[in-house]
Amino acid sequence: MKMTGNTILITGGTSGIGLGLALRLHEAGNKVIVAGRRKELLDEITAEHPGIDALVLDVADPDSIARARETVAASHPELNILVNNAGIMLREDLLDPSGLPVAEDHITVNLLGTIRMTYAFLPLLVGKDDAVVMNVTSALAFVPYPITPTYSATKAALHSFSESLRVQLADAGVQVIEVVPPGVRTTLLGQQDSDHAMPLDDFLTETFDLLREKPDAKELVVERAGFIRDAVAKGSYDDVLTMITSS
């Protein structure tokens, strides 16, 4: 992925990692379109950061995705990068039947949302120079956090989806990059003040450093996420699962 001169659509871009990516990419000289459900937040972002564009989008709604595709195709035909970042992360008690709708919401937003966005926007990317699909997954795709079972499962599924997508797009000129964050200090699961989570600016800086060093990277895994990402390969899976469970 080249670092400047792109036109980039970022889902879930009104807060946390999504907004952080948007601001860093904007500062690097890219045209950034921030997408999210809440128009008031989008308006605040575009007012505070002239040059960033906004798009109202709910990845849980197929009609919203279809409208967004038509809007972007008309307003930004030069789009060459899609960042699938939108997601939710909520606790579940698998012994409580009221948790089932929570599980279903995770699948709709985290998994189906990314898959639907990819199907909708790939036709706009194929044939473009330096085209990229970037999927933000999680270190929990590789070792789950048991209090968020469906979140972890959706991220594992997105890792698998990204692997298959990369193979299918190998001859189409579209790079597929998976970003694998550890816990980061954002409002996701209320981690904004957690000592166990990585500061957002540190995560962004290390991620962008990795991307500059390895522009053809398949995965961007910061050091803090590496021991989870590689737990199976290093034979430490059970120990890492125990550590995550007790945290």
Phi, psi and omega in degrees: 000127174284154190267349183215161177080014178265165166243119196233129173256127182239117176278156182059040190264011184266355180200170170058219182300320181299312179293321178300314176299317182301313183292318179296317181291324176297314180297333181279358177097031176252154170275120186243133174245116181266127181244139178191173185279330191260110184298325182296323177290320177299318179296321179296317182295314181291329177289321183279339185226079181304137182106337173277134176260161184231153181216123175285123185207131173244107185291350176278353185243109181303325179293322177296320178296317180297318178296319180297319179300314181294321179297312182292321179301325181277320187269332182223066182296345179275003180312128178228357179223131173246125176250110178271099184241338186302136179187164175234156179215109183227151177289151176223142169251108186290350175269355182252114182303336180290350178282345183300314177300328177296315178299316181296323178297320177300316181295318181295314184279304189288316186265299181297324179301313179293317180296315180295319178298319181295313178299320184290321190260345179304319179301335178280339184267322184301130181095349178275147174293140175057039180285141183216140161248122179246119179253124177270111180255237182187152171300336180287357170291340188252331170219119188284157171261106192300337178280351174232065190295318183283326173304309181300320180294321179293324180289324174297318178296321180291327173299313179297317179300318180296322178297314180292321179300319180299317180294315183293332182264005185304325181260005183258359177076022180244118178282140176244120181241130174255124175263128188241083183285152164278192168298130182236147183287084174227179179284353176300118183059022177065037183268010188297336180241015186281130175290341180276350183257153181280134175304138185301314181298322178296318179298314181296317181298314181294321179296315179292325175298317178298319182292323177292321181288325184227075183297343178261015185300144172274324179229145172245107185237109178291159186304322184293338179265349189297320184291334175280313180305321187257017186300318180295313183298327183268000178072021183249015187305309184299319180294319180291319177299318178297318180295315180296318181299324184272355184277000000 
